[in-house]
Amino acid sequence: MGAPFDTSNAVPPLSIIELDQDDIFGRLQADPFFQAGVPVLEQRKGITESDIQVALGTVNQANGRVGSVAIVLMPRMRGQDPNAPGPRYTVRYPIQVIDYPVLRRQAATGTPAVGGTQQSAEEICDRIRQIIHLFNMGRGQTIAFDSLEPSAEPAGMVGYVLSFKRLGIDFPPVGCAAVGISPNSGGVNPTLPGPQTVTLSCATAGAAIYYTIDGSYPSSLNPTAVLYSAPFSVPSGTTLRAAAELTGNQQSQVISQAVYS
């Protein structure tokens, strides 16, 4: 029987956004247009300015082609509808194209042939749009061409950023019901200084309720939070914060209420 698999140094799984970026990167790399000589880089993998310079022509690529590069940038997300049942958003996948015409136009000579890619920024952008538009990544995501904008580049270079997008919605994990606080007297300015007996409740069966009276966050991780077990008294005017927790569920929304006589 073999030794148990050691997961102590295992790489954590990639997020969907990271997987999407990897898929776009891989699709470009696998296309004959880019295999013929246009380098493709991926921003998340730690590329630096020197990597871009290498790709453009500081030193020749393995295939001997220089002067143009495509960079799969980090995806960007933007919220769409604050009233949706889960966060509704647009994901944009930008790809930057940089062209250094002086190097790119060099004729290929020698064996193996060394020279420019011969592909302008505009030609590369056209090819990327053809490859990536309506690309289905097999996880329910299909992305579509969104925009093409010029990018600021050093003198002598030409650049664009293409953007592809998809719409999505995330549903948050099941959460505990909000804590009920009785008496419900928040916002009433007190005239009587007597103490109040407070009762807390939660509709989620088995949930534990934590509360604070010092203004801190009510959580089992907070050493000043108190686990509710029975009605208790607080001075009139005390601001009470409470939340419910249950293993496997998201913590409830925090209820904050001033308790008055």
N, C-alpha and C positions, 0 to 999 in steps of 0.2 A: 504494500500500500504506500503510495507516494506521500510526501510531506504536504501538509495543508498549504494552500495558496496564501502567500504573504501579501496582504493588502495595505501594509503600513505605509508604503511609498507609492501606492496606486494613484494615478492621475485622476482627479475628480471628473465626472462626466461633463461634456460641453453643454452649454445652454442651446436652446433652439436658435437663437440669434447667431451664436458662434458657428453652429452647424450650417446655417444658411450661408454665412460668409465663406466657410470652407467649400461648400458645394459650388458657389459661384466661381471661386478661385480655381477649383478643380476642373470646372467646365471650360473655362477659358484656356487653361493649360492643355487640355485634351484636344482642343480644336486645331485642325491643320494650319489655319492662318497663323496662330501663335506658335505652333511647333516649328513653323518655317523660319522663325527668327525674331519675333517680338517678345521680349521678356515680360513675365507677369509676376508681380510681387503681391504680398498680402500684409496689410498694415499690422494686424494683431500679432503676427508672429515676430514682432520686434524689429522690423526693418528700420534703418536709420537713413539719414541724408546721404551717407557714404554709399549705402546699398543702392540708392537711386542713382547716384553718380556713376557707380560701377555699371549699372544696367544701361545708362545712357551712353557710356563710352569712355570712362576713365581708364578702364581696362576692357579687353574684348571678352564677350560672353563665350560660353562653351561652344555655341554654334557659330561664333564668329560674327554675329550681327549686333550692331550698336545704333544708337541715335533715337530710339523710341522705347517707351515703357508704359505698361498699364499697371495700375496699383488698385487692388481691391481694398477700399477703405472700410473703417468700422461702420456698421449699420447705425442708423439714427432712428429714434422713435418720437412720435408726437401724438399727444392725446387728441381725440376727436369729439367725444360726447361725454360730458361729466355726469349725465343722468342715465347712462347705460347700466345694466345690471352688473357688469364687470367692466374693467378699463377697456374702452374701445380706442384703438390707436391706428396710426399709419406707420409702417416700418419702411424706411427708405434705405436703399442699398447703393451707396455712391461708388463709382469707379473713376479714378483720375487717370487721364492720359497725358503724357508729356512727350513732346517731340522736339528734338534738337536738329533742325534741318541741315546744318552744316555737316554733321556726322551722318545723319540718316541717308543723305544722298550719295555717300561714297560708294563707288563701284566695288563689288566683291572681287577680290583677286587672291591668287595663291591656292594651295591645297593643304588643309581644307580652306575653302573660300572665306576670307575675312573682309567685312565691309559694312555698309549701312543697311538698315532694315528695309529701306526703300518704301516704307509705309508711313504716310503722313498721319498727323493726329486725327484729321478728319476721316481718313480711310479706316483707321483703327476704331474710331467711335462708331462708324457705320457698321463695322463687323461686330462689335460688341452688342449693338442694338439688335442685330439679326440673331445672335447667339442666345442672348439672355431674355429678350422679350417673350412673355408667356412661358418662361421656364418653370416647369413643375418639379419641385424637389422631392416629391414622394412622401411628404409629411403633411399634406394638406395645404402647402404653400405654393401658390402660383404668383409669380411677380411679373409686372408689366413696366414697360418704358414710361418714364414720367417727365424727365427734362434733360436738357443739355445746356450747360452754362460755361462760358470761358473762365479759366482760372488764372490768377496772377502768377507768372513765372519769371525767372531771371531773363535779362536781355538776351535776345537771340533764340529763345525757346518759345514754344507754343503749347498751351495746355487747355484742357477741358475737364469738366466733371459731369459724367453721366449719372443720372439717378433713376433707379427702378424702385417700384413700391408695391406693397401689398397691404390689405386691410386685415385687421385681426381683432379679437376680443378675448380677454382672459377672465375666467370666472374665479374669484377668490375661494380659498378653501372654506369648508363649512365652519361657521363660527358659533360661539355661544350666544344665547339671547342676552340682551342688555339687562343689567341689574335694576331691579325696582327698589326705590328708597321710600320708606314710609316713616313719618309723614312727609308728603310731597309739598313742602312749603318754601321751595327755593324762590328767592327774589322778594320775599316779604320782609319789610324792614321791621325788626322786632321792637316791641315796647316792653315786653316782659322778659326778665333775665333768667327765668327758671330753666333747668336742664330739660332735655328732650330725650325720650326713649325712641331709638331708631330700629326699625326692622328692615332687613335686606332680603331680597328674594330673586330667584332666577328660574325661568321656565325650562332651561336645559337640565334634564335629569342628570344627577350625579356631578354637576359642576360645582367647583369650589369658588367661593366669593372672597376676594381680598379687598380691604379698604384701607384708606389712610386719612388722617386728619391734619397732617403737616404739610399738605400741598404736593407731596411727592407722588410718583407714579404708582398706582395700585397693581402689584404683581407679586407672584410667589418668589421672584428673584430679588425683590426689594426687602431688606431686613427690617425696615420700619413699617412695612405693610402688615396688617393683622388679618388672619384667617377668620372669617365670620363663622360663628357657631350658634349664637343666640342673640336676641335683642340686647342693646346696650345703650347707655346714657351718654350724652355729650352736652356740653354747655350750649345754650342758645347762641346762635350766630356761627357755629362751627361749620366750616366748609368740608364736606365729605366727598371723597372720590372713591369709586368702586368699580371693579371689573370682575368678570367670571372667567374661569379657566377649566378646561377639561382635556385630558390627554387625547391627542388626535384631532382636536378642534382648534380653530383659531380663537384667540382670546376675544372676548366681547369688546364692544365699544366702551370707552371709559365714560361713566356717568359722574358728573361733578355737580354738587348741589349744596347750597347753604341751608342748614336746618335751623329753623326759628321756632320759638314758642308761639 
